[in-house]
């Protein structure tokens, strides 16, 4: 899969049809994650669109160092889009990636055709005991129950954790510090970018009230609540997520 040099770092991204002239969709993973979390989306969408799923710096197969502030990741996405000469595109983000997406839409709305916000919120405070687990290089012991629906098969969880291990613990800790300091609530009503909000009905980490708040305060937002899914909704219920995304994209055109 392709790489591109940004700020002297080799950045890895997945793109089934990199030369396509179709509408570009840039997918941004959550804290400590990688582009692998979007496999089901860019495989499904590659027929009619140009999906790209990027590993943020220091994550997955990308070089460089992770950030400890959403603004730094926002600027990276800008550099990534400009380096690939994407033109107006749709930006999609999960959890921390959703925070990056929101901040990007606030700062650079002219670069976007729309945004997709998956399992995220306008404020992403992280509990102090969680931060301590990550600082020590550990996961919270109940991560399975927190991040996934109890109806999600174990093999989906195990694959998700395998993908997480592509990224080092220090990078993951920095990501959660970035989440903890993120708060864009005061700016939401000024973000006039069409938005699709997707939330797993059983999401504990970014619960439904977070998505409700986004829908209420973003001027151009619609929302899909998906049953039998938790925080990792795009790998727990990929078909439902893909259907919601395609419907949103068709509405944009």
C-alpha positions as CSV (number, residue, x, y, z in Angstrom):
1,X,0.0,0.0,0.0
2,X,1.2,3.6,-0.7
3,X,3.3,5.9,1.5
4,X,3.9,9.6,1.3
5,X,6.5,11.8,2.9
6,X,5.1,14.5,5.2
7,X,7.4,16.6,7.4
8,X,10.2,14.1,6.7
9,X,8.2,11.1,7.9
10,X,7.0,8.2,5.8
11,X,3.3,8.1,6.2
12,X,1.3,5.0,5.4
13,X,-2.2,4.9,4.1
14,X,-4.6,2.4,2.6
15,X,-6.2,3.2,-0.7
16,X,-7.8,0.6,-2.9
17,X,-8.0,3.0,-5.9
18,X,-5.5,5.8,-5.4
19,X,-5.8,7.1,-9.0
20,X,-9.5,7.4,-8.9
21,X,-11.1,10.8,-9.8
22,X,-14.1,10.0,-7.5
23,X,-14.9,11.9,-4.3
24,X,-12.1,11.4,-1.8
25,X,-13.0,10.1,1.7
26,X,-10.2,10.4,4.3
27,X,-10.7,8.0,7.3
28,X,-8.9,8.9,10.6
29,X,-8.6,6.3,13.4
30,X,-9.0,6.7,17.1
31,X,-6.5,6.9,20.0
32,X,-3.8,4.3,19.6
33,X,-5.4,2.9,16.5
34,X,-4.5,2.5,12.9
35,X,-6.0,2.5,9.4
36,X,-6.8,-1.2,9.9
37,X,-9.9,-0.2,11.9
38,X,-11.5,1.0,8.6
39,X,-10.8,-2.0,6.5
40,X,-14.5,-2.8,6.0
41,X,-15.3,0.7,5.0
42,X,-12.7,1.4,2.3
43,X,-13.2,-2.1,0.8
44,X,-16.9,-1.5,0.5
45,X,-16.7,2.1,-0.7
46,X,-14.0,1.8,-3.3
47,X,-16.4,1.1,-6.1
48,X,-17.9,4.5,-6.2
49,X,-15.6,6.7,-4.2
50,X,-11.9,7.2,-3.4
51,X,-11.4,6.1,0.2
52,X,-8.1,6.6,2.0
53,X,-7.4,5.4,5.5
54,X,-4.3,7.0,7.0
55,X,-2.0,5.9,9.9
56,X,-1.4,9.1,11.9
57,X,2.3,9.8,12.7
58,X,3.8,7.1,14.9
59,X,0.8,4.9,14.5
60,X,0.5,1.6,12.7
61,X,3.0,1.6,9.8
62,X,3.7,5.4,9.8
63,X,6.9,6.9,10.9
64,X,7.3,10.0,13.1
65,X,5.9,10.7,16.6
66,X,2.4,10.9,17.8
67,X,1.0,14.2,19.2
68,X,-0.5,15.2,22.5
69,X,-2.8,17.8,21.1
70,X,-5.7,17.5,18.6
71,X,-4.5,20.7,16.8
72,X,-1.2,19.0,15.8
73,X,-3.2,16.0,14.3
74,X,-5.5,18.5,12.6
75,X,-2.6,20.1,10.9
76,X,-1.2,16.8,9.9
77,X,-4.5,15.9,8.1
78,X,-4.3,19.2,6.3
79,X,-0.7,18.4,5.1
80,X,-1.8,14.9,4.1
81,X,-4.7,16.2,2.0
82,X,-2.6,18.9,0.4
83,X,0.3,16.5,-0.3
84,X,-2.2,14.2,-2.2
85,X,-3.9,17.2,-3.9
86,X,-7.3,15.8,-2.9
87,X,-9.3,18.9,-3.5
88,X,-12.6,19.1,-1.5
89,X,-13.1,15.8,0.3
90,X,-15.1,14.1,3.0
91,X,-13.3,13.6,6.4
92,X,-14.4,10.7,8.6
93,X,-13.1,10.1,12.1
94,X,-13.7,7.7,14.9
95,X,-13.4,8.8,18.6
96,X,-10.1,10.8,18.7
97,X,-10.3,10.9,14.9
98,X,-13.8,12.4,15.3
99,X,-12.2,15.2,17.4
100,X,-9.7,15.8,14.7
101,X,-12.5,15.9,12.1
102,X,-14.5,18.4,14.1
103,X,-11.5,20.7,14.7
104,X,-10.6,20.4,11.0
105,X,-14.1,21.4,10.0
106,X,-14.0,24.4,12.4
107,X,-10.6,25.6,11.0
108,X,-10.8,24.6,7.3
109,X,-14.4,24.2,6.2
110,X,-13.6,25.2,2.6
111,X,-11.6,22.0,2.2
112,X,-14.5,19.7,3.1
113,X,-17.6,18.4,1.3
114,X,-18.8,16.8,4.5
115,X,-17.7,15.0,7.6
116,X,-18.5,11.7,9.3
117,X,-18.3,11.5,13.1
118,X,-18.2,8.0,14.5
119,X,-18.3,7.3,18.3
120,X,-17.1,10.7,19.3
121,X,-18.0,13.9,21.0
122,X,-17.4,17.7,21.3
123,X,-15.5,17.0,24.6
124,X,-13.6,13.8,25.2
125,X,-12.5,13.9,28.8
126,X,-10.6,10.8,29.9
127,X,-11.1,9.5,33.5
128,X,-7.9,9.9,35.6
129,X,-7.6,6.2,36.4
130,X,-7.8,5.4,32.6
131,X,-5.0,7.9,31.9
132,X,-2.9,6.2,34.6
133,X,-3.4,2.8,33.1
134,X,-2.2,4.1,29.7
135,X,0.7,6.1,31.3
136,X,1.9,2.8,32.7
137,X,1.6,1.1,29.3
138,X,-1.5,-1.0,30.2
139,X,-5.1,-1.2,29.0
140,X,-7.9,-0.9,31.5
141,X,-8.8,-4.4,32.6
142,X,-12.4,-4.1,31.5
143,X,-11.7,-2.7,28.0
144,X,-13.6,-5.5,26.3
145,X,-16.8,-4.4,28.2
146,X,-16.2,-0.7,27.7
147,X,-15.3,-0.7,24.0
148,X,-17.6,-3.4,22.6
149,X,-21.2,-4.6,22.8
150,X,-21.6,-7.8,24.7
151,X,-23.2,-9.1,21.5
152,X,-20.0,-8.6,19.5
153,X,-18.2,-11.9,18.7
154,X,-14.9,-12.5,20.5
155,X,-13.0,-12.8,17.3
156,X,-13.9,-9.2,16.4
157,X,-12.5,-8.0,19.7
158,X,-9.3,-10.0,19.3
159,X,-8.8,-8.7,15.8
160,X,-9.3,-5.1,17.0
161,X,-6.8,-5.6,19.8
162,X,-4.3,-7.1,17.3
163,X,-4.6,-3.9,15.3
164,X,-4.1,-1.8,18.4
165,X,-0.8,-3.5,19.0
166,X,0.6,-2.0,15.8
167,X,1.0,1.2,17.8
168,X,3.3,1.7,20.9
169,X,2.0,2.4,24.4
170,X,3.7,5.8,24.6
171,X,1.9,6.9,21.5
172,X,-1.4,5.7,22.8
173,X,-0.9,7.6,26.1
174,X,-0.2,10.8,24.2
175,X,-3.4,10.3,22.2
176,X,-5.5,10.0,25.3
177,X,-3.9,13.2,26.7
178,X,-4.9,14.9,23.5
179,X,-8.5,13.6,23.9
180,X,-8.6,14.7,27.6
181,X,-7.8,18.3,26.7
182,X,-10.2,18.5,23.7
183,X,-13.3,20.7,24.0
184,X,-14.9,22.3,21.0
185,X,-18.4,22.7,22.4
186,X,-18.4,26.5,22.1
187,X,-17.6,26.3,18.4
188,X,-20.1,23.7,17.2
189,X,-22.9,26.1,16.1
190,X,-20.4,27.9,13.7
191,X,-19.4,24.7,11.9
192,X,-21.5,24.7,8.7
193,X,-20.3,21.5,7.2
194,X,-22.7,18.7,6.4
195,X,-22.3,16.0,9.1
196,X,-23.2,12.4,9.6
197,X,-23.1,11.2,13.2
198,X,-22.9,7.5,13.9
199,X,-23.1,6.0,17.4
200,X,-23.3,2.5,18.7
201,X,-26.4,2.1,20.9
202,X,-24.3,0.4,23.6
203,X,-21.3,2.8,23.4
204,X,-20.0,3.3,26.9
205,X,-16.9,5.3,26.2
206,X,-18.6,8.0,24.0
207,X,-22.3,7.4,24.9
208,X,-25.3,8.3,23.0
209,X,-25.7,11.7,24.8
210,X,-22.4,12.8,23.2
211,X,-23.9,12.2,19.7
212,X,-27.2,13.8,20.7
213,X,-25.2,16.9,21.7
214,X,-23.5,17.0,18.4
215,X,-26.7,16.6,16.4
216,X,-28.4,19.3,18.5
217,X,-25.6,21.8,18.0
218,X,-24.1,21.2,14.6
219,X,-26.3,23.1,12.1
220,X,-26.2,20.5,9.3
221,X,-26.1,17.2,11.1
222,X,-28.0,13.9,10.8
223,X,-27.6,10.9,13.1
224,X,-27.7,7.1,12.9
225,X,-27.9,5.1,16.1
226,X,-26.9,1.5,15.4
227,X,-28.0,-1.4,17.7
228,X,-25.8,-4.2,18.9
229,X,-22.7,-2.1,18.8
230,X,-20.5,-0.3,21.2
231,X,-17.6,2.1,20.8
232,X,-16.0,0.2,17.9
233,X,-19.2,0.4,15.8
234,X,-17.4,0.4,12.4
235,X,-15.9,-3.0,13.0
236,X,-18.8,-4.4,15.1
237,X,-21.5,-3.5,12.6
238,X,-19.7,-2.7,9.3
239,X,-22.6,-3.3,7.0
240,X,-24.9,-0.9,8.9
241,X,-22.1,1.7,9.0
242,X,-21.4,1.4,5.3
243,X,-25.1,1.8,4.5
244,X,-25.3,4.9,6.6
245,X,-22.2,6.4,5.0
246,X,-23.4,5.7,1.4
247,X,-26.8,7.3,2.1
248,X,-25.0,10.4,3.5
249,X,-22.7,10.6,0.5
250,X,-25.5,10.3,-1.9
251,X,-27.2,13.2,-0.2
252,X,-24.1,15.3,-0.6
253,X,-24.2,14.8,-4.4
